[in-house]
Amino acid sequence: EVYRLNLEEGRFQAPLVTKSGSFGGNNCVAINPVNHLVAFGGEGGLIDVWDPRRVEDARPAGELDVAGALAHFAAVEGVPE
């Protein structure tokens, strides 16, 4: 989970439940300066991307399974693990 704090109201908002944090928590975050999308990554090789304008939907704008994609690439290309 990613906890959000509303500084104007001085209280916590509903947390974002991420799949990337389900394998030991989120350990990296990045904000795109162009469109302000927020990406969270965790140890499980998953990346969740959230649009802060639509967090009430309670689902990410996109998800990427980096670990799965790399495993598939290694199998196809014959790259040793």
Residue frames as a rotation matrix with the C-alpha (Angstrom) as fourth column:
GLU 1
0.577 0.817 0.000 0.00
0.817 -0.577 0.000 0.00
0.000 0.000 -1.000 0.00
VAL 2
-0.603 -0.654 0.457 1.02
0.637 -0.740 -0.218 3.57
0.481 0.160 0.862 -0.66
TYR 3
0.076 0.619 -0.782 -0.21
0.933 -0.322 -0.164 6.01
-0.353 -0.717 -0.602 1.96
ARG 4
-0.295 -0.060 0.954 -1.29
0.620 -0.771 0.143 9.48
0.727 0.634 0.265 0.83
LEU 5
-0.313 0.121 -0.942 -1.43
0.833 -0.442 -0.333 12.59
-0.456 -0.889 0.037 2.98
ASN 6
0.330 0.488 0.808 -3.62
0.728 -0.677 0.111 15.58
0.601 0.552 -0.578 2.15
LEU 7
-0.623 -0.712 -0.325 -1.57
0.760 -0.451 -0.467 18.51
0.186 -0.538 0.822 3.41
GLU 8
-0.635 0.451 0.627 -4.42
-0.221 -0.884 0.412 21.02
0.740 0.123 0.661 3.03
GLU 9
0.458 0.888 0.042 -6.76
-0.383 0.155 0.910 19.00
0.802 -0.433 0.412 5.26
GLY 10
-0.282 -0.689 0.667 -4.03
-0.922 0.004 -0.386 17.52
0.264 -0.725 -0.637 7.47
ARG 11
0.254 0.399 0.881 -5.28
-0.620 0.766 -0.168 13.94
-0.742 -0.504 0.442 7.21
PHE 12
-0.788 -0.521 0.328 -4.56
-0.155 0.684 0.713 10.70
-0.596 0.512 -0.619 5.42
GLN 13
0.052 0.759 -0.649 -6.51
-0.995 -0.014 -0.097 9.75
-0.083 0.651 0.754 2.31
ALA 14
0.850 0.293 0.437 -7.36
-0.268 0.956 -0.119 6.21
-0.453 -0.016 0.891 1.27
PRO 15
-0.147 -0.985 0.094 -4.14
-0.403 0.146 0.903 4.32
-0.903 0.095 -0.419 0.44
LEU 16
0.320 0.109 -0.941 -3.34
-0.936 0.191 -0.296 3.09
0.148 0.976 0.163 -3.04
VAL 17
0.451 -0.133 0.883 -3.23
-0.277 0.919 0.280 -0.71
-0.849 -0.370 0.378 -3.10
THR 18
0.233 -0.492 -0.839 -0.47
-0.972 -0.137 -0.190 -1.73
-0.022 0.860 -0.510 -5.47
LYS 19
0.994 0.013 -0.109 0.45
-0.029 0.989 -0.147 -5.13
0.106 0.149 0.983 -6.85
SER 20
0.305 -0.952 0.026 4.09
-0.074 -0.051 -0.996 -4.06
0.949 0.302 -0.086 -6.95
GLY 21
-0.232 -0.388 0.892 4.12
-0.863 -0.341 -0.373 -3.82
0.448 -0.856 -0.256 -3.15
SER 22
0.749 0.645 0.151 2.71
-0.644 0.655 0.396 -7.30
0.156 -0.394 0.906 -2.57
PHE 23
0.691 -0.581 -0.430 6.20
0.430 0.809 -0.402 -8.89
0.581 0.093 0.809 -2.67
GLY 24
-0.042 -0.741 -0.670 7.81
0.999 -0.014 -0.047 -7.05
0.025 -0.671 0.741 0.23
GLY 25
0.381 0.289 -0.878 6.60
0.467 -0.880 -0.086 -3.51
-0.798 -0.378 -0.470 -0.32
ASN 26
0.872 -0.095 0.480 7.29
0.381 -0.483 -0.788 -0.74
0.307 0.871 -0.384 -2.77
ASN 27
0.342 -0.816 -0.465 10.91
0.693 -0.116 0.712 0.34
-0.635 -0.566 0.526 -2.79
CYS 28
-0.822 -0.570 0.008 11.01
0.454 -0.647 0.613 2.90
-0.344 0.507 0.790 -5.60
VAL 29
0.386 0.913 -0.130 8.82
0.662 -0.372 -0.650 5.68
-0.643 0.165 -0.748 -6.92
ALA 30
-0.808 -0.574 0.133 9.07
0.503 -0.553 0.664 7.99
-0.308 0.603 0.736 -9.92
ILE 31
0.271 0.865 -0.422 6.95
0.355 -0.497 -0.792 10.90
-0.895 0.065 -0.442 -11.14
ASN 32
-0.167 -0.245 0.955 6.78
0.986 -0.044 0.161 11.75
0.003 0.969 0.249 -14.84
PRO 33
-0.609 -0.132 -0.782 7.33
0.353 -0.928 -0.118 15.52
-0.710 -0.348 0.612 -15.14
VAL 34
-0.970 0.240 -0.033 5.29
-0.130 -0.397 0.908 15.74
0.205 0.886 0.417 -18.35
ASN 35
-0.214 0.962 -0.166 2.00
-0.204 0.123 0.971 14.04
0.955 0.242 0.170 -17.47
HIS 36
-0.325 -0.022 0.945 2.50
-0.908 -0.273 -0.319 13.61
0.265 -0.962 0.069 -13.68
LEU 37
0.666 0.443 -0.601 1.91
-0.280 0.894 0.349 9.86
0.692 -0.064 0.719 -13.72
VAL 38
0.114 -0.582 0.805 3.33
-0.989 0.007 0.145 8.17
-0.089 -0.813 -0.575 -10.62
ALA 39
0.405 -0.079 -0.911 5.07
-0.342 0.911 -0.231 4.80
0.848 0.404 0.342 -10.92
PHE 40
0.367 -0.256 0.894 5.75
-0.889 0.186 0.418 2.43
-0.274 -0.948 -0.159 -8.00
GLY 41
0.245 -0.354 -0.903 8.07
-0.484 0.762 -0.430 -0.56
0.840 0.542 0.016 -8.18
GLY 42
0.637 0.010 0.770 8.75
-0.734 0.312 0.603 -3.43
-0.235 -0.950 0.206 -5.84
GLU 43
-0.325 -0.868 0.374 11.02
-0.742 0.480 0.469 -6.42
-0.586 -0.125 -0.800 -5.36
GLY 44
0.073 0.446 0.892 8.69
0.159 0.878 -0.452 -8.73
-0.985 0.175 -0.007 -7.29
GLY 45
-0.820 -0.482 0.311 9.53
0.381 -0.053 0.923 -7.06
-0.428 0.875 0.227 -10.60
LEU 46
0.052 0.904 0.425 6.15
0.995 -0.082 0.053 -5.36
0.082 0.420 -0.904 -10.98
ILE 47
-0.964 -0.236 -0.120 5.55
0.242 -0.970 -0.034 -1.69
-0.109 -0.061 0.992 -11.79
ASP 48
0.069 0.997 -0.021 2.21
0.976 -0.071 -0.206 0.02
-0.207 -0.006 -0.978 -11.11
VAL 49
-0.905 -0.284 0.317 1.51
0.367 -0.897 0.246 3.38
0.214 0.339 0.916 -12.76
TRP 50
-0.075 0.881 -0.467 -1.13
0.924 -0.114 -0.365 5.65
-0.375 -0.459 -0.805 -11.24
ASP 51
-0.392 0.101 0.914 -2.75
0.465 -0.836 0.292 8.78
0.794 0.539 0.281 -12.60
PRO 52
-0.878 -0.010 -0.479 -3.16
0.464 -0.266 -0.845 11.11
-0.119 -0.964 0.238 -9.59
ARG 53
-0.745 0.661 -0.089 -6.19
-0.665 -0.723 0.186 12.70
0.058 0.198 0.979 -11.24
ARG 54
0.144 0.825 -0.547 -8.04
-0.700 0.475 0.532 9.34
0.699 0.307 0.646 -11.17
VAL 55
-0.841 -0.538 -0.055 -7.00
-0.339 0.603 -0.723 7.62
0.422 -0.589 -0.689 -7.93
GLU 56
-0.327 0.798 0.506 -10.63
-0.832 0.010 -0.554 7.35
-0.447 -0.602 0.661 -6.87
ASP 57
0.327 0.406 -0.853 -10.98
-0.811 0.585 -0.032 4.54
0.486 0.702 0.520 -9.44
ALA 58
0.445 -0.241 0.862 -8.95
-0.697 0.511 0.503 2.40
-0.562 -0.825 0.059 -6.99
ARG 59
0.693 -0.322 0.646 -6.99
0.524 0.840 -0.144 0.83
-0.496 0.438 0.750 -9.84
PRO 60
-0.230 -0.878 -0.419 -3.75
0.180 -0.461 0.869 1.72
-0.956 0.125 0.264 -11.56
ALA 61
0.460 0.305 -0.834 -3.64
-0.679 -0.484 -0.552 3.32
-0.572 0.820 -0.016 -15.00
GLY 62
0.580 -0.297 -0.759 -1.21
-0.550 0.545 -0.633 0.60
0.601 0.784 0.153 -16.06
GLU 63
0.656 -0.402 0.639 0.86
-0.413 0.517 0.750 -2.34
-0.632 -0.755 0.173 -14.86
LEU 64
0.463 -0.593 -0.659 4.09
-0.701 0.210 -0.682 -3.84
0.543 0.777 -0.318 -16.14
ASP 65
0.913 -0.203 0.354 5.52
-0.075 0.770 0.634 -7.23
-0.401 -0.605 0.688 -15.18
VAL 66
0.446 -0.827 -0.341 9.22
-0.889 -0.364 -0.279 -6.57
0.106 0.428 -0.898 -15.75
ALA 67
-0.342 -0.594 0.728 10.39
-0.686 0.688 0.238 -9.85
-0.643 -0.418 -0.642 -14.20
GLY 68
0.304 0.547 0.780 8.00
0.168 0.775 -0.610 -11.86
-0.938 0.317 0.143 -16.36
ALA 69
0.959 0.033 -0.282 9.01
-0.254 -0.346 -0.903 -9.98
-0.128 0.938 -0.323 -19.50
LEU 70
0.121 -0.990 -0.076 12.72
-0.992 -0.123 0.024 -10.51
-0.033 0.072 -0.997 -18.81
ALA 71
-0.266 -0.162 0.950 12.21
-0.342 0.937 0.064 -14.22
-0.901 -0.308 -0.305 -18.12
HIS 72
0.697 0.580 0.420 10.31
0.227 0.377 -0.898 -14.55
-0.680 0.722 0.131 -21.40
PHE 73
0.788 -0.468 -0.401 13.01
-0.614 -0.540 -0.576 -12.61
0.053 0.700 -0.712 -23.27
ALA 74
-0.181 -0.908 0.378 15.75
-0.897 0.310 0.315 -14.79
-0.403 -0.282 -0.871 -21.78
ALA 75
-0.004 0.262 0.965 13.88
0.022 0.965 -0.262 -17.96
-1.000 0.020 -0.010 -22.81
VAL 76
0.902 0.415 0.123 13.29
0.144 -0.020 -0.989 -16.72
-0.408 0.910 -0.078 -26.36
GLU 77
0.737 -0.649 -0.189 16.76
-0.619 -0.537 -0.572 -15.28
0.270 0.539 -0.798 -26.94
GLY 78
0.678 -0.481 -0.555 18.64
0.428 0.873 -0.233 -18.07
0.597 -0.080 0.798 -25.15
VAL 79
0.037 -0.654 0.755 20.22
-0.506 -0.664 -0.551 -15.66
0.862 -0.362 -0.355 -22.68
PRO 80
-0.317 -0.174 -0.932 21.54
0.579 0.743 -0.336 -17.45
0.751 -0.646 -0.135 -19.59
GLU 81
0.714 0.669 0.205 19.91
0.193 -0.470 0.861 -16.45
0.673 -0.576 -0.465 -16.33
